[in-house]
Amino acid sequence: MPDSAQPQLLHLVIGGELTDLEHITFRDLDKVDIVGVFPNYASAFAAWKAKSQQTVDNAHMRYFVVHLHRLLDPGQDAKPGH
């Protein structure tokens, strides 16, 4: 059972090849890599960093951390840096 003292701040890590470096438009949505959903920013950042390092040779490949908790509850105050 989750610890009720620690709020669950869900984060999604996704990535894929972009059409250009100026915009966040994926070249092929069927090939978007959904890395996973993580319970906090630290674990999402670790997954983002690992995937980003694996694809460093492709300049158009980008990975992102999406703050799902902000989308699910827009009124929620997030801690600085999260």
PDB file of N, CA, C and O in Angstrom, chain B, residues numbered from 101:
ATOM      1  N   MET B 101       0.849  -1.178   0.000  1.00  0.00           N
ATOM      2  CA  MET B 101       0.000   0.000   0.000  1.00  0.00           C
ATOM      3  C   MET B 101       0.892   1.237   0.000  1.00  0.00           C
ATOM      4  O   MET B 101       1.875   1.274   0.739  1.00  0.00           O
ATOM      5  N   PRO B 102       0.572   2.266  -0.820  1.00  0.00           N
ATOM      6  CA  PRO B 102       1.413   3.454  -0.883  1.00  0.00           C
ATOM      7  C   PRO B 102       1.406   4.226   0.428  1.00  0.00           C
ATOM      8  O   PRO B 102       0.413   4.234   1.155  1.00  0.00           O
ATOM      9  N   ASP B 103       2.511   4.864   0.711  1.00  0.00           N
ATOM     10  CA  ASP B 103       2.649   5.704   1.897  1.00  0.00           C
ATOM     11  C   ASP B 103       1.837   6.966   1.693  1.00  0.00           C
ATOM     12  O   ASP B 103       2.117   7.738   0.776  1.00  0.00           O
ATOM     13  N   SER B 104       0.824   7.194   2.540  1.00  0.00           N
ATOM     14  CA  SER B 104      -0.063   8.348   2.362  1.00  0.00           C
ATOM     15  C   SER B 104       0.637   9.668   2.664  1.00  0.00           C
ATOM     16  O   SER B 104       0.141  10.726   2.277  1.00  0.00           O
ATOM     17  N   ALA B 105       1.781   9.629   3.348  1.00  0.00           N
ATOM     18  CA  ALA B 105       2.517  10.854   3.635  1.00  0.00           C
ATOM     19  C   ALA B 105       3.230  11.381   2.392  1.00  0.00           C
ATOM     20  O   ALA B 105       3.488  12.579   2.278  1.00  0.00           O
ATOM     21  N   GLN B 106       3.546  10.483   1.464  1.00  0.00           N
ATOM     22  CA  GLN B 106       4.222  10.867   0.221  1.00  0.00           C
ATOM     23  C   GLN B 106       3.199  10.918  -0.909  1.00  0.00           C
ATOM     24  O   GLN B 106       2.632   9.887  -1.272  1.00  0.00           O
ATOM     25  N   PRO B 107       2.953  12.117  -1.477  1.00  0.00           N
ATOM     26  CA  PRO B 107       2.014  12.173  -2.594  1.00  0.00           C
ATOM     27  C   PRO B 107       2.592  11.473  -3.821  1.00  0.00           C
ATOM     28  O   PRO B 107       3.799  11.520  -4.062  1.00  0.00           O
ATOM     29  N   GLN B 108       1.740  10.837  -4.579  1.00  0.00           N
ATOM     30  CA  GLN B 108       2.171  10.156  -5.799  1.00  0.00           C
ATOM     31  C   GLN B 108       2.189  11.172  -6.934  1.00  0.00           C
ATOM     32  O   GLN B 108       1.146  11.694  -7.327  1.00  0.00           O
ATOM     33  N   LEU B 109       3.365  11.445  -7.449  1.00  0.00           N
ATOM     34  CA  LEU B 109       3.525  12.414  -8.537  1.00  0.00           C
ATOM     35  C   LEU B 109       3.942  11.650  -9.795  1.00  0.00           C
ATOM     36  O   LEU B 109       5.131  11.483 -10.067  1.00  0.00           O
ATOM     37  N   LEU B 110       2.954  11.193 -10.553  1.00  0.00           N
ATOM     38  CA  LEU B 110       3.214  10.363 -11.718  1.00  0.00           C
ATOM     39  C   LEU B 110       3.903  11.141 -12.833  1.00  0.00           C
ATOM     40  O   LEU B 110       3.568  12.294 -13.107  1.00  0.00           O
ATOM     41  N   HIS B 111       4.874  10.486 -13.472  1.00  0.00           N
ATOM     42  CA  HIS B 111       5.608  11.048 -14.605  1.00  0.00           C
ATOM     43  C   HIS B 111       5.683   9.997 -15.705  1.00  0.00           C
ATOM     44  O   HIS B 111       5.877   8.813 -15.428  1.00  0.00           O
ATOM     45  N   LEU B 112       5.531  10.431 -16.950  1.00  0.00           N
ATOM     46  CA  LEU B 112       5.603   9.571 -18.126  1.00  0.00           C
ATOM     47  C   LEU B 112       6.862   9.921 -18.905  1.00  0.00           C
ATOM     48  O   LEU B 112       7.162  11.098 -19.106  1.00  0.00           O
ATOM     49  N   VAL B 113       7.592   8.917 -19.338  1.00  0.00           N
ATOM     50  CA  VAL B 113       8.770   9.144 -20.186  1.00  0.00           C
ATOM     51  C   VAL B 113       8.454   8.565 -21.564  1.00  0.00           C
ATOM     52  O   VAL B 113       8.166   7.377 -21.710  1.00  0.00           O
ATOM     53  N   ILE B 114       8.516   9.446 -22.576  1.00  0.00           N
ATOM     54  CA  ILE B 114       8.283   9.033 -23.958  1.00  0.00           C
ATOM     55  C   ILE B 114       9.365   9.634 -24.844  1.00  0.00           C
ATOM     56  O   ILE B 114      10.052  10.578 -24.454  1.00  0.00           O
ATOM     57  N   GLY B 115       9.503   9.081 -26.023  1.00  0.00           N
ATOM     58  CA  GLY B 115      10.479   9.626 -26.956  1.00  0.00           C
ATOM     59  C   GLY B 115      10.244   9.117 -28.354  1.00  0.00           C
ATOM     60  O   GLY B 115       9.441   8.214 -28.589  1.00  0.00           O
ATOM     61  N   GLY B 116      10.963   9.717 -29.273  1.00  0.00           N
ATOM     62  CA  GLY B 116      10.873   9.313 -30.657  1.00  0.00           C
ATOM     63  C   GLY B 116      11.630  10.280 -31.539  1.00  0.00           C
ATOM     64  O   GLY B 116      12.201  11.267 -31.075  1.00  0.00           O
ATOM     65  N   GLU B 117      11.621   9.973 -32.810  1.00  0.00           N
ATOM     66  CA  GLU B 117      12.326  10.810 -33.772  1.00  0.00           C
ATOM     67  C   GLU B 117      11.430  11.976 -34.179  1.00  0.00           C
ATOM     68  O   GLU B 117      10.266  11.785 -34.532  1.00  0.00           O
ATOM     69  N   LEU B 118      11.988  13.189 -34.125  1.00  0.00           N
ATOM     70  CA  LEU B 118      11.241  14.393 -34.472  1.00  0.00           C
ATOM     71  C   LEU B 118      11.404  14.719 -35.953  1.00  0.00           C
ATOM     72  O   LEU B 118      12.387  14.328 -36.583  1.00  0.00           O
ATOM     73  N   THR B 119      10.423  15.444 -36.500  1.00  0.00           N
ATOM     74  CA  THR B 119      10.503  15.832 -37.911  1.00  0.00           C
ATOM     75  C   THR B 119      11.588  16.869 -38.143  1.00  0.00           C
ATOM     76  O   THR B 119      12.228  16.875 -39.195  1.00  0.00           O
ATOM     77  N   ASP B 120      11.802  17.754 -37.158  1.00  0.00           N
ATOM     78  CA  ASP B 120      12.871  18.751 -37.227  1.00  0.00           C
ATOM     79  C   ASP B 120      13.245  19.158 -35.811  1.00  0.00           C
ATOM     80  O   ASP B 120      12.576  18.779 -34.850  1.00  0.00           O
ATOM     81  N   LEU B 121      14.302  19.919 -35.691  1.00  0.00           N
ATOM     82  CA  LEU B 121      14.810  20.294 -34.369  1.00  0.00           C
ATOM     83  C   LEU B 121      14.127  21.525 -33.779  1.00  0.00           C
ATOM     84  O   LEU B 121      14.396  21.893 -32.635  1.00  0.00           O
ATOM     85  N   GLU B 122      13.258  22.156 -34.539  1.00  0.00           N
ATOM     86  CA  GLU B 122      12.585  23.375 -34.089  1.00  0.00           C
ATOM     87  C   GLU B 122      11.253  23.102 -33.389  1.00  0.00           C
ATOM     88  O   GLU B 122      10.758  23.956 -32.653  1.00  0.00           O
ATOM     89  N   HIS B 123      10.668  21.924 -33.610  1.00  0.00           N
ATOM     90  CA  HIS B 123       9.328  21.644 -33.086  1.00  0.00           C
ATOM     91  C   HIS B 123       9.287  20.260 -32.445  1.00  0.00           C
ATOM     92  O   HIS B 123      10.134  19.406 -32.708  1.00  0.00           O
ATOM     93  N   ILE B 124       8.294  20.067 -31.611  1.00  0.00           N
ATOM     94  CA  ILE B 124       8.089  18.750 -31.008  1.00  0.00           C
ATOM     95  C   ILE B 124       6.971  18.068 -31.784  1.00  0.00           C
ATOM     96  O   ILE B 124       5.825  18.001 -31.338  1.00  0.00           O
ATOM     97  N   THR B 125       7.337  17.565 -32.961  1.00  0.00           N
ATOM     98  CA  THR B 125       6.425  16.828 -33.819  1.00  0.00           C
ATOM     99  C   THR B 125       7.117  15.514 -34.176  1.00  0.00           C
ATOM    100  O   THR B 125       8.161  15.502 -34.828  1.00  0.00           O
ATOM    101  N   PHE B 126       6.516  14.413 -33.735  1.00  0.00           N
ATOM    102  CA  PHE B 126       7.125  13.118 -33.985  1.00  0.00           C
ATOM    103  C   PHE B 126       6.974  12.723 -35.457  1.00  0.00           C
ATOM    104  O   PHE B 126       5.920  12.922 -36.060  1.00  0.00           O
ATOM    105  N   ARG B 127       8.033  12.168 -36.014  1.00  0.00           N
ATOM    106  CA  ARG B 127       8.051  11.744 -37.416  1.00  0.00           C
ATOM    107  C   ARG B 127       7.013  10.636 -37.672  1.00  0.00           C
ATOM    108  O   ARG B 127       6.317  10.663 -38.688  1.00  0.00           O
ATOM    109  N   ASP B 128       6.909   9.673 -36.763  1.00  0.00           N
ATOM    110  CA  ASP B 128       5.997   8.541 -36.943  1.00  0.00           C
ATOM    111  C   ASP B 128       5.428   8.161 -35.571  1.00  0.00           C
ATOM    112  O   ASP B 128       6.138   7.607 -34.732  1.00  0.00           O
ATOM    113  N   LEU B 129       4.144   8.463 -35.349  1.00  0.00           N
ATOM    114  CA  LEU B 129       3.531   8.181 -34.043  1.00  0.00           C
ATOM    115  C   LEU B 129       3.506   6.689 -33.718  1.00  0.00           C
ATOM    116  O   LEU B 129       3.473   6.315 -32.545  1.00  0.00           O
ATOM    117  N   ASP B 130       3.520   5.840 -34.731  1.00  0.00           N
ATOM    118  CA  ASP B 130       3.546   4.399 -34.481  1.00  0.00           C
ATOM    119  C   ASP B 130       4.877   3.944 -33.882  1.00  0.00           C
ATOM    120  O   ASP B 130       4.968   2.855 -33.315  1.00  0.00           O
ATOM    121  N   LYS B 131       5.897   4.775 -34.008  1.00  0.00           N
ATOM    122  CA  LYS B 131       7.221   4.418 -33.494  1.00  0.00           C
ATOM    123  C   LYS B 131       7.606   5.193 -32.231  1.00  0.00           C
ATOM    124  O   LYS B 131       8.758   5.138 -31.802  1.00  0.00           O
ATOM    125  N   VAL B 132       6.655   5.913 -31.633  1.00  0.00           N
ATOM    126  CA  VAL B 132       6.937   6.614 -30.379  1.00  0.00           C
ATOM    127  C   VAL B 132       7.227   5.574 -29.305  1.00  0.00           C
ATOM    128  O   VAL B 132       6.474   4.615 -29.131  1.00  0.00           O
ATOM    129  N   ASP B 133       8.323   5.776 -28.592  1.00  0.00           N
ATOM    130  CA  ASP B 133       8.763   4.858 -27.546  1.00  0.00           C
ATOM    131  C   ASP B 133       8.166   5.306 -26.212  1.00  0.00           C
ATOM    132  O   ASP B 133       8.544   6.347 -25.673  1.00  0.00           O
ATOM    133  N   ILE B 134       7.239   4.518 -25.688  1.00  0.00           N
ATOM    134  CA  ILE B 134       6.668   4.796 -24.363  1.00  0.00           C
ATOM    135  C   ILE B 134       7.507   4.013 -23.371  1.00  0.00           C
ATOM    136  O   ILE B 134       7.354   2.802 -23.215  1.00  0.00           O
ATOM    137  N   VAL B 135       8.398   4.733 -22.705  1.00  0.00           N
ATOM    138  CA  VAL B 135       9.342   4.092 -21.791  1.00  0.00           C
ATOM    139  C   VAL B 135       8.620   3.590 -20.551  1.00  0.00           C
ATOM    140  O   VAL B 135       8.865   2.473 -20.098  1.00  0.00           O
ATOM    141  N   GLY B 136       7.719   4.420 -19.993  1.00  0.00           N
ATOM    142  CA  GLY B 136       6.968   3.981 -18.827  1.00  0.00           C
ATOM    143  C   GLY B 136       6.446   5.122 -17.985  1.00  0.00           C
ATOM    144  O   GLY B 136       6.725   6.295 -18.235  1.00  0.00           O
ATOM    145  N   VAL B 137       5.680   4.743 -16.981  1.00  0.00           N
ATOM    146  CA  VAL B 137       5.131   5.684 -16.003  1.00  0.00           C
ATOM    147  C   VAL B 137       5.884   5.453 -14.704  1.00  0.00           C
ATOM    148  O   VAL B 137       6.097   4.313 -14.292  1.00  0.00           O
ATOM    149  N   PHE B 138       6.286   6.545 -14.062  1.00  0.00           N
ATOM    150  CA  PHE B 138       7.135   6.472 -12.870  1.00  0.00           C
ATOM    151  C   PHE B 138       6.485   7.233 -11.724  1.00  0.00           C
ATOM    152  O   PHE B 138       5.782   8.217 -11.957  1.00  0.00           O
ATOM    153  N   PRO B 139       6.712   6.791 -10.482  1.00  0.00           N
ATOM    154  CA  PRO B 139       6.023   7.368  -9.331  1.00  0.00           C
ATOM    155  C   PRO B 139       6.585   8.697  -8.840  1.00  0.00           C
ATOM    156  O   PRO B 139       5.983   9.347  -7.985  1.00  0.00           O
ATOM    157  N   ASN B 140       7.737   9.105  -9.375  1.00  0.00           N
ATOM    158  CA  ASN B 140       8.335  10.375  -8.944  1.00  0.00           C
ATOM    159  C   ASN B 140       9.292  10.873 -10.026  1.00  0.00           C
ATOM    160  O   ASN B 140       9.655  10.137 -10.943  1.00  0.00           O
ATOM    161  N   TYR B 141       9.686  12.127  -9.900  1.00  0.00           N
ATOM    162  CA  TYR B 141      10.538  12.745 -10.912  1.00  0.00           C
ATOM    163  C   TYR B 141      11.921  12.091 -10.973  1.00  0.00           C
ATOM    164  O   TYR B 141      12.479  11.922 -12.057  1.00  0.00           O
ATOM    165  N   ALA B 142      12.463  11.730  -9.835  1.00  0.00           N
ATOM    166  CA  ALA B 142      13.816  11.167  -9.805  1.00  0.00           C
ATOM    167  C   ALA B 142      13.907   9.882 -10.630  1.00  0.00           C
ATOM    168  O   ALA B 142      14.851   9.710 -11.402  1.00  0.00           O
ATOM    169  N   SER B 143      12.950   8.995 -10.475  1.00  0.00           N
ATOM    170  CA  SER B 143      12.996   7.748 -11.245  1.00  0.00           C
ATOM    171  C   SER B 143      12.693   8.002 -12.719  1.00  0.00           C
ATOM    172  O   SER B 143      13.261   7.335 -13.583  1.00  0.00           O
ATOM    173  N   ALA B 144      11.819   8.944 -13.020  1.00  0.00           N
ATOM    174  CA  ALA B 144      11.547   9.303 -14.415  1.00  0.00           C
ATOM    175  C   ALA B 144      12.782   9.919 -15.061  1.00  0.00           C
ATOM    176  O   ALA B 144      13.100   9.621 -16.212  1.00  0.00           O
ATOM    177  N   PHE B 145      13.470  10.768 -14.326  1.00  0.00           N
ATOM    178  CA  PHE B 145      14.683  11.403 -14.850  1.00  0.00           C
ATOM    179  C   PHE B 145      15.754  10.364 -15.146  1.00  0.00           C
ATOM    180  O   PHE B 145      16.445  10.459 -16.160  1.00  0.00           O
ATOM    181  N   ALA B 146      15.899   9.379 -14.279  1.00  0.00           N
ATOM    182  CA  ALA B 146      16.890   8.315 -14.499  1.00  0.00           C
ATOM    183  C   ALA B 146      16.561   7.539 -15.772  1.00  0.00           C
ATOM    184  O   ALA B 146      17.460   7.220 -16.549  1.00  0.00           O
ATOM    185  N   ALA B 147      15.281   7.234 -15.994  1.00  0.00           N
ATOM    186  CA  ALA B 147      14.871   6.521 -17.213  1.00  0.00           C
ATOM    187  C   ALA B 147      15.086   7.400 -18.440  1.00  0.00           C
ATOM    188  O   ALA B 147      15.566   6.921 -19.467  1.00  0.00           O
ATOM    189  N   TRP B 148      14.736   8.680 -18.344  1.00  0.00           N
ATOM    190  CA  TRP B 148      14.940   9.629 -19.447  1.00  0.00           C
ATOM    191  C   TRP B 148      16.420   9.706 -19.821  1.00  0.00           C
ATOM    192  O   TRP B 148      16.775   9.652 -20.999  1.00  0.00           O
ATOM    193  N   LYS B 149      17.266   9.831 -18.824  1.00  0.00           N
ATOM    194  CA  LYS B 149      18.700   9.954 -19.062  1.00  0.00           C
ATOM    195  C   LYS B 149      19.262   8.712 -19.744  1.00  0.00           C
ATOM    196  O   LYS B 149      20.059   8.821 -20.676  1.00  0.00           O
ATOM    197  N   ALA B 150      18.854   7.542 -19.286  1.00  0.00           N
ATOM    198  CA  ALA B 150      19.335   6.293 -19.874  1.00  0.00           C
ATOM    199  C   ALA B 150      18.918   6.183 -21.335  1.00  0.00           C
ATOM    200  O   ALA B 150      19.745   5.848 -22.183  1.00  0.00           O
ATOM    201  N   LYS B 151      17.648   6.459 -21.648  1.00  0.00           N
ATOM    202  CA  LYS B 151      17.177   6.378 -23.027  1.00  0.00           C
ATOM    203  C   LYS B 151      17.835   7.444 -23.895  1.00  0.00           C
ATOM    204  O   LYS B 151      18.181   7.177 -25.045  1.00  0.00           O
ATOM    205  N   SER B 152      18.009   8.630 -23.365  1.00  0.00           N
ATOM    206  CA  SER B 152      18.644   9.714 -24.125  1.00  0.00           C
ATOM    207  C   SER B 152      20.082   9.354 -24.476  1.00  0.00           C
ATOM    208  O   SER B 152      20.537   9.624 -25.588  1.00  0.00           O
ATOM    209  N   GLN B 153      20.793   8.754 -23.544  1.00  0.00           N
ATOM    210  CA  GLN B 153      22.178   8.372 -23.800  1.00  0.00           C
ATOM    211  C   GLN B 153      22.281   7.251 -24.833  1.00  0.00           C
ATOM    212  O   GLN B 153      23.264   7.180 -25.571  1.00  0.00           O
ATOM    213  N   GLN B 154      21.286   6.384 -24.890  1.00  0.00           N
ATOM    214  CA  GLN B 154      21.290   5.292 -25.869  1.00  0.00           C
ATOM    215  C   GLN B 154      21.118   5.805 -27.298  1.00  0.00           C
ATOM    216  O   GLN B 154      21.557   5.158 -28.248  1.00  0.00           O
ATOM    217  N   THR B 155      20.479   6.966 -27.451  1.00  0.00           N
ATOM    218  CA  THR B 155      20.157   7.481 -28.786  1.00  0.00           C
ATOM    219  C   THR B 155      20.923   8.764 -29.108  1.00  0.00           C
ATOM    220  O   THR B 155      20.500   9.532 -29.972  1.00  0.00           O
ATOM    221  N   VAL B 156      22.022   8.999 -28.438  1.00  0.00           N
ATOM    222  CA  VAL B 156      22.775  10.246 -28.590  1.00  0.00           C
ATOM    223  C   VAL B 156      23.281  10.466 -30.020  1.00  0.00           C
ATOM    224  O   VAL B 156      23.500  11.611 -30.417  1.00  0.00           O
ATOM    225  N   ASP B 157      23.468   9.420 -30.786  1.00  0.00           N
ATOM    226  CA  ASP B 157      23.986   9.555 -32.147  1.00  0.00           C
ATOM    227  C   ASP B 157      22.947  10.059 -33.150  1.00  0.00           C
ATOM    228  O   ASP B 157      23.308  10.473 -34.251  1.00  0.00           O
ATOM    229  N   ASN B 158      21.667  10.032 -32.786  1.00  0.00           N
ATOM    230  CA  ASN B 158      20.610  10.516 -33.680  1.00  0.00           C
ATOM    231  C   ASN B 158      20.126  11.874 -33.174  1.00  0.00           C
ATOM    232  O   ASN B 158      19.423  11.942 -32.166  1.00  0.00           O
ATOM    233  N   ALA B 159      20.491  12.941 -33.856  1.00  0.00           N
ATOM    234  CA  ALA B 159      20.151  14.300 -33.419  1.00  0.00           C
ATOM    235  C   ALA B 159      18.648  14.554 -33.388  1.00  0.00           C
ATOM    236  O   ALA B 159      18.191  15.431 -32.655  1.00  0.00           O
ATOM    237  N   HIS B 160      17.884  13.816 -34.157  1.00  0.00           N
ATOM    238  CA  HIS B 160      16.434  14.026 -34.196  1.00  0.00           C
ATOM    239  C   HIS B 160      15.675  13.204 -33.154  1.00  0.00           C
ATOM    240  O   HIS B 160      14.466  13.370 -32.993  1.00  0.00           O
ATOM    241  N   MET B 161      16.368  12.331 -32.460  1.00  0.00           N
ATOM    242  CA  MET B 161      15.730  11.500 -31.438  1.00  0.00           C
ATOM    243  C   MET B 161      15.700  12.263 -30.126  1.00  0.00           C
ATOM    244  O   MET B 161      16.734  12.730 -29.649  1.00  0.00           O
ATOM    245  N   ARG B 162      14.516  12.389 -29.544  1.00  0.00           N
ATOM    246  CA  ARG B 162      14.360  13.105 -28.286  1.00  0.00           C
ATOM    247  C   ARG B 162      13.461  12.321 -27.332  1.00  0.00           C
ATOM    248  O   ARG B 162      12.508  11.662 -27.747  1.00  0.00           O
ATOM    249  N   TYR B 163      13.785  12.409 -26.064  1.00  0.00           N
ATOM    250  CA  TYR B 163      12.959  11.831 -25.007  1.00  0.00           C
ATOM    251  C   TYR B 163      12.490  12.950 -24.089  1.00  0.00           C
ATOM    252  O   TYR B 163      13.177  13.957 -23.914  1.00  0.00           O
ATOM    253  N   PHE B 164      11.312  12.760 -23.506  1.00  0.00           N
ATOM    254  CA  PHE B 164      10.686  13.791 -22.685  1.00  0.00           C
ATOM    255  C   PHE B 164      10.128  13.186 -21.405  1.00  0.00           C
ATOM    256  O   PHE B 164       9.707  12.029 -21.378  1.00  0.00           O
ATOM    257  N   VAL B 165      10.132  13.990 -20.344  1.00  0.00           N
ATOM    258  CA  VAL B 165       9.452  13.637 -19.100  1.00  0.00           C
ATOM    259  C   VAL B 165       8.172  14.467 -19.059  1.00  0.00           C
ATOM    260  O   VAL B 165       8.222  15.697 -19.057  1.00  0.00           O
ATOM    261  N   VAL B 166       7.028  13.789 -19.027  1.00  0.00           N
ATOM    262  CA  VAL B 166       5.728  14.451 -18.969  1.00  0.00           C
ATOM    263  C   VAL B 166       5.226  14.354 -17.531  1.00  0.00           C
ATOM    264  O   VAL B 166       5.169  13.266 -16.959  1.00  0.00           O
ATOM    265  N   HIS B 167       4.870  15.478 -16.964  1.00  0.00           N
ATOM    266  CA  HIS B 167       4.386  15.537 -15.584  1.00  0.00           C
ATOM    267  C   HIS B 167       2.894  15.175 -15.558  1.00  0.00           C
ATOM    268  O   HIS B 167       2.036  16.058 -15.579  1.00  0.00           O
ATOM    269  N   LEU B 168       2.599  13.888 -15.512  1.00  0.00           N
ATOM    270  CA  LEU B 168       1.207  13.441 -15.537  1.00  0.00           C
ATOM    271  C   LEU B 168       0.404  13.975 -14.368  1.00  0.00           C
ATOM    272  O   LEU B 168      -0.782  14.269 -14.513  1.00  0.00           O
ATOM    273  N   HIS B 169       1.031  14.104 -13.217  1.00  0.00           N
ATOM    274  CA  HIS B 169       0.310  14.575 -12.040  1.00  0.00           C
ATOM    275  C   HIS B 169      -0.234  15.982 -12.255  1.00  0.00           C
ATOM    276  O   HIS B 169      -1.266  16.335 -11.685  1.00  0.00           O
ATOM    277  N   ARG B 170       0.433  16.780 -13.057  1.00  0.00           N
ATOM    278  CA  ARG B 170      -0.054  18.137 -13.366  1.00  0.00           C
ATOM    279  C   ARG B 170      -1.233  18.096 -14.322  1.00  0.00           C
ATOM    280  O   ARG B 170      -2.114  18.952 -14.255  1.00  0.00           O
ATOM    281  N   LEU B 171      -1.260  17.113 -15.210  1.00  0.00           N
ATOM    282  CA  LEU B 171      -2.392  16.964 -16.130  1.00  0.00           C
ATOM    283  C   LEU B 171      -3.610  16.392 -15.418  1.00  0.00           C
ATOM    284  O   LEU B 171      -4.743  16.780 -15.703  1.00  0.00           O
ATOM    285  N   LEU B 172      -3.372  15.461 -14.486  1.00  0.00           N
ATOM    286  CA  LEU B 172      -4.465  14.827 -13.760  1.00  0.00           C
ATOM    287  C   LEU B 172      -5.104  15.764 -12.742  1.00  0.00           C
ATOM    288  O   LEU B 172      -6.307  15.690 -12.492  1.00  0.00           O
ATOM    289  N   ASP B 173      -4.300  16.642 -12.157  1.00  0.00           N
ATOM    290  CA  ASP B 173      -4.784  17.577 -11.136  1.00  0.00           C
ATOM    291  C   ASP B 173      -4.101  18.927 -11.355  1.00  0.00           C
ATOM    292  O   ASP B 173      -3.118  19.234 -10.681  1.00  0.00           O
ATOM    293  N   PRO B 174      -4.610  19.742 -12.292  1.00  0.00           N
ATOM    294  CA  PRO B 174      -3.940  21.008 -12.621  1.00  0.00           C
ATOM    295  C   PRO B 174      -3.826  21.984 -11.448  1.00  0.00           C
ATOM    296  O   PRO B 174      -2.959  22.858 -11.464  1.00  0.00           O
ATOM    297  N   GLY B 175      -4.676  21.853 -10.442  1.00  0.00           N
ATOM    298  CA  GLY B 175      -4.617  22.751  -9.298  1.00  0.00           C
ATOM    299  C   GLY B 175      -3.591  22.348  -8.262  1.00  0.00           C
ATOM    300  O   GLY B 175      -3.346  23.080  -7.304  1.00  0.00           O
ATOM    301  N   GLN B 176      -2.989  21.186  -8.450  1.00  0.00           N
ATOM    302  CA  GLN B 176      -2.008  20.677  -7.492  1.00  0.00           C
ATOM    303  C   GLN B 176      -0.751  21.500  -7.531  1.00  0.00           C
ATOM    304  O   GLN B 176      -0.232  21.782  -8.611  1.00  0.00           O
ATOM    305  N   ASP B 177      -0.249  21.893  -6.386  1.00  0.00           N
ATOM    306  CA  ASP B 177       1.021  22.624  -6.317  1.00  0.00           C
ATOM    307  C   ASP B 177       2.160  21.630  -6.367  1.00  0.00           C
ATOM    308  O   ASP B 177       2.278  20.762  -5.502  1.00  0.00           O
ATOM    309  N   ALA B 178       2.986  21.757  -7.365  1.00  0.00           N
ATOM    310  CA  ALA B 178       4.165  20.876  -7.478  1.00  0.00           C
ATOM    311  C   ALA B 178       5.324  21.512  -6.741  1.00  0.00           C
ATOM    312  O   ALA B 178       5.428  22.735  -6.647  1.00  0.00           O
ATOM    313  N   LYS B 179       6.186  20.670  -6.225  1.00  0.00           N
ATOM    314  CA  LYS B 179       7.395  21.165  -5.569  1.00  0.00           C
ATOM    315  C   LYS B 179       8.305  21.755  -6.630  1.00  0.00           C
ATOM    316  O   LYS B 179       8.274  21.300  -7.773  1.00  0.00           O
ATOM    317  N   PRO B 180       9.130  22.771  -6.289  1.00  0.00           N
ATOM    318  CA  PRO B 180      10.052  23.339  -7.269  1.00  0.00           C
ATOM    319  C   PRO B 180      10.964  22.266  -7.852  1.00  0.00           C
ATOM    320  O   PRO B 180      11.496  21.422  -7.130  1.00  0.00           O
ATOM    321  N   GLY B 181      11.135  22.315  -9.177  1.00  0.00           N
ATOM    322  CA  GLY B 181      12.019  21.378  -9.848  1.00  0.00           C
ATOM    323  C   GLY B 181      11.367  20.053 -10.192  1.00  0.00           C
ATOM    324  O   GLY B 181      12.053  19.119 -10.607  1.00  0.00           O
ATOM    325  N   HIS B 182      10.039  19.949 -10.025  1.00  0.00           N
ATOM    326  CA  HIS B 182       9.358  18.682 -10.300  1.00  0.00           C
ATOM    327  C   HIS B 182       8.335  18.939 -11.331  1.00  0.00           C
ATOM    328  O   HIS B 182       7.621  18.021 -11.735  1.00  0.00           O
TER     329      HIS B 182
END
